[in-house]
Amino acid sequence: MSNSTLNLDEIRQQFPILNQEVNGKPLIYLDSAASAQKPLAVLEAIEHYYRNDNSNVHRGAHTLGDRATKNFEAARDTVQKFINAKSRQEIIWTKGTTEAINIIASGLSSSLEKGDEIIVSRMEHHANIVPWQMAAEKCGAIIRVLDINEQGELNVDQLDSLLNERSKVLAVTHVSNVLGTINPVKTLIQKAQKNGLITVIDGAQAVPHFQVDVQDLDCDFYVFSSHKLFGPTGLGVLYGKTAQLESLPPYQGGGEMIERVSFDHTTYNVLPYKFEAGTPAISEAVSFAAAIDYFTGLDRAAVEVHEQALLVSAHEQAKNIPGLRIIGTAKQKVPVMSFEIEGLHSSDIGTLLDQQGIGIRTGHHCAMPLMDYLGVSGTARASFAFYNTLEEVDQLFTSLAKIQRMFA
Ligand SMILES: Cc1ncc(COP(=O)(O)O)c(C=O)c1O
């Protein structure tokens, strides 16, 4: 049994998907960093919305439309509170982290100039690399890379030598999806700000694990996805300081994002609608608010204690598997363990674990530059959430030992 004060039996009842067999074995879901499971509150909110309130938003013509609008906008307030944004207009709905970064990078490309520098880190997900490369291609900017050490921690001091008068943007992840490293983003933001850079933080892997306060961080932009935070797919959040969002051009044109349209001249809507062209993801926003309410209703301190217990147990038990190398041993980590086992391909580890009912992720994890740096083509990755148990961690290692014996 777990030592945490979380009632895991009660919690797991809220996640019906966990209660099933896969390949004749009880499912052990260790892939929450790719997409987290959804509590009943989310499933019920989706059903409630479509059974009772479904209509388009902001059209104001009838009762269902009013209800849908009220709930959709209330979800924005929930997100504002969740990350402590100053104003609700700073919360933009997007399709996900990826789209949010594309909106920022594409928008900033119109103000960047040839030779300007965009700093990203070695451990970024492709979502925080490729949009910047595309932006750089448009405006002639240059990508600079902040490196990492052997433990998988950012070389914070190297930032000082990267910064110069051409540095314009710092875009880094709060938490690495491969290494699990929690980066000292507040320090990075402060260094960047002193040099006048715009700061963009990819929070996709941070918000499911610890509290984030965007005013305290003082970043210009912070982005994350609903589906990694126990909400539905197809929805994400772009937080931006009002002044930054005001000066960023819209990403897409269409309905909703306009104030007035004529063939001579079109003017844009106020924030946040300037960035929300077309019919938005309404049931997704409403049910995402239910996910946040559920998550924030838990004892967050106990969640963190439990998740760290899962991680410590995994790191300890890894020592018993000869040839297993953990990739990412930073001092500050979320419960994500990437690893390789000598003589075994990561995709074989994944397939063989799946036969035991255990779902992990294998491959490059959308972080090819990091894989190149590590000198591996891919890793196996077990990622945990608060609904995982210590017994599941034990089972992972029992199965890994079994797999290793098969190949011995
Ligand atoms: C750190 C990080 N950034 C960005 C993304 C992209 O998120 P999405 O696919 O939800 O847009 C992911 C997804 O794995 C991620 O882990």
Ligand as a Chemical Component Dictionary entry (heavy atoms), coordinates in Angstrom:
data_LIG
# 
_chem_comp.id                   LIG 
_chem_comp.type                 NON-POLYMER 
_chem_comp.pdbx_formal_charge   0 
_chem_comp.three_letter_code    LIG 
# 
loop_
_chem_comp_atom.comp_id 
_chem_comp_atom.atom_id 
_chem_comp_atom.alt_atom_id 
_chem_comp_atom.type_symbol 
_chem_comp_atom.charge 
_chem_comp_atom.model_Cartn_x 
_chem_comp_atom.model_Cartn_y 
_chem_comp_atom.model_Cartn_z 
_chem_comp_atom.pdbx_ordinal 
LIG C1 C1 C 0 6.874  18.970 -23.373 1  
LIG C2 C2 C 0 5.818  18.842 -24.425 2  
LIG N1 N1 N 0 5.561  19.877 -25.227 3  
LIG C3 C3 C 0 4.629  19.813 -26.177 4  
LIG C4 C4 C 0 3.897  18.684 -26.393 5  
LIG C5 C5 C 0 2.867  18.665 -27.467 6  
LIG O1 O1 O 0 1.597  18.593 -26.896 7  
LIG P1 P1 P 0 0.302  18.402 -27.807 8  
LIG O2 O2 O 0 0.578  17.200 -28.667 9  
LIG O3 O3 O 0 -0.793 18.168 -26.810 10 
LIG O4 O4 O 0 0.125  19.645 -28.592 11 
LIG C6 C6 C 0 4.141  17.565 -25.609 12 
LIG C7 C7 C 0 3.433  16.294 -25.847 13 
LIG O5 O5 O 0 3.922  15.224 -25.563 14 
LIG C8 C8 C 0 5.125  17.643 -24.588 15 
LIG O6 O6 O 0 5.398  16.604 -23.803 16 
# 
loop_
_chem_comp_bond.comp_id 
_chem_comp_bond.atom_id_1 
_chem_comp_bond.atom_id_2 
_chem_comp_bond.value_order 
_chem_comp_bond.pdbx_ordinal 
LIG C1 C2 SING 1  
LIG C2 N1 SING 2  
LIG C2 C8 DOUB 3  
LIG N1 C3 DOUB 4  
LIG C3 C4 SING 5  
LIG C4 C5 SING 6  
LIG C4 C6 DOUB 7  
LIG C5 O1 SING 8  
LIG O1 P1 SING 9  
LIG P1 O2 DOUB 10 
LIG P1 O3 SING 11 
LIG P1 O4 SING 12 
LIG C6 C7 SING 13 
LIG C6 C8 SING 14 
LIG C7 O5 DOUB 15 
LIG C8 O6 SING 16 
# 
